[in-house]
Amino acid sequence: SVIEINLNDKEQTLETSVRIFTDDFENTLKARFPGSKVDLYQTKAATDSLISFYIREKLQLHVNGKKVGFTYLGSERVQESTWCYLEVKGVPSVKTLQITNSLLYEYKKEQINMHHVTVGAERKSYKLDNPSTGFNLEF
């Protein structure tokens, strides 16, 4: 997966996108929520609910030492990937960002999650290899 996090100074929000290969994501959701109908090629409200729950379970952010919650804005399929959009409101600045991420770890032992974080003019990237789940950035 590829996670992009950008601080929007004007809106005081962390705008976040999560890109995951659709087939891998669909198989992960089917395994995580057995009995649920999961079809990322025809996303419905019920599927969006599962996506939101799964991402909240597997991706957590701490901004300046405080855990923050995000609003799930929706998802779309672009070529072979599913893009999920999230937003954290009320973030005027970022001095430290702690990210905990285990997306798809239960599905792929060789899973790699790439992170790109932009605060102002500064962009930092970090790669998490399964089973590592967290890291800290300072701005």
C-alpha positions in Angstrom: 0.0 0.0 0.0 1.0 3.6 -0.4 -0.2 6.2 2.2 0.0 9.9 1.4 -0.5 12.3 4.3 -0.5 16.1 3.6 -1.1 18.9 6.1 -3.4 21.5 4.7 -2.4 24.6 6.6 -5.3 26.7 5.4 -8.0 24.1 6.4 -6.0 22.7 9.4 -6.6 19.2 8.2 -4.5 16.1 7.5 -5.6 15.0 4.0 -4.8 11.3 3.7 -5.1 8.8 0.8 -4.5 5.1 1.0 -3.8 3.2 -2.2 -4.1 -0.6 -2.1 -4.1 -3.2 -4.9 -7.8 -4.0 -5.3 -7.5 -7.8 -5.5 -5.4 -7.9 -2.4 -7.6 -5.5 -0.5 -10.8 -7.4 -1.5 -9.3 -10.8 -0.4 -8.2 -9.2 2.9 -11.7 -7.8 3.6 -13.4 -11.1 2.7 -11.1 -12.9 5.2 -11.5 -10.2 7.9 -15.3 -10.1 7.5 -16.5 -13.6 6.6 -20.1 -13.8 5.5 -20.1 -10.1 4.3 -20.5 -9.4 0.6 -17.3 -7.6 -0.5 -17.0 -6.4 -4.1 -14.6 -3.5 -4.5 -15.4 -3.3 -8.2 -19.0 -2.3 -7.4 -18.5 -0.4 -4.1 -21.7 0.1 -2.1 -22.4 1.7 1.2 -22.0 -1.6 3.1 -18.6 -2.2 1.5 -17.6 1.4 2.4 -18.5 0.7 6.0 -16.2 -2.4 6.0 -13.4 -0.4 4.4 -13.7 2.3 7.0 -13.8 -0.1 9.9 -10.8 -2.0 8.6 -8.7 1.1 8.0 -9.5 2.5 11.4 -8.5 -0.8 12.9 -5.2 -1.0 11.0 -4.0 2.6 10.7 -3.6 4.9 13.6 -2.1 8.4 13.8 -0.8 10.4 16.8 -0.2 14.1 16.1 2.1 15.9 18.5 1.6 13.1 21.0 -2.2 12.9 20.8 -4.2 10.2 19.1 -6.4 11.6 16.3 -9.4 10.1 14.6 -10.1 10.5 11.0 -13.2 10.8 8.9 -13.6 8.3 6.1 -14.6 10.3 3.0 -14.9 7.4 0.6 -13.1 5.3 -2.0 -12.7 4.8 -5.7 -11.1 2.3 -8.0 -8.4 3.6 -10.3 -7.0 1.0 -12.7 -5.8 -2.0 -10.5 -5.9 0.0 -7.2 -8.5 1.1 -4.7 -8.0 4.6 -3.3 -9.4 5.4 0.1 -9.7 9.0 1.3 -9.5 10.1 4.9 -9.3 13.4 6.7 -8.3 14.5 10.2 -9.7 17.9 11.2 -8.4 20.4 13.7 -4.7 20.0 13.0 -3.1 23.5 12.9 0.5 22.1 12.9 2.5 19.0 13.0 5.7 18.8 15.0 5.7 15.0 15.5 3.7 12.3 13.8 3.5 8.7 15.0 2.1 6.2 12.5 0.9 2.7 13.3 0.0 0.7 10.3 -0.6 -3.0 9.7 -2.7 -2.8 6.5 -2.8 -6.2 4.7 -0.3 -7.8 7.2 -2.7 -10.7 7.9 -3.0 -11.3 4.1 0.6 -11.1 2.9 3.6 -12.0 4.9 5.8 -9.9 2.5 3.5 -6.8 2.8 5.2 -3.4 2.4 3.5 -0.2 3.3 5.0 3.0 2.0 4.3 6.3 3.6 4.8 9.8 2.2 4.1 12.7 4.6 4.2 16.4 3.6 4.2 19.2 6.2 4.7 22.6 4.6 7.6 22.3 2.2 9.1 19.3 4.0 8.3 15.8 2.6 9.4 12.6 4.4 9.0 9.0 3.4 9.1 5.8 5.4 8.8 2.1 4.5 7.2 -0.4 6.9 7.9 -4.1 6.2 5.7 -6.7 7.8 5.9 -7.4 10.8 7.1 -3.8 11.7 4.0 -1.7 12.5 5.1 1.8 13.6 7.4 4.7 13.2 7.8 8.4 14.3 8.5 11.5 12.2 9.6 14.9 13.4 9.1 18.2 11.5 
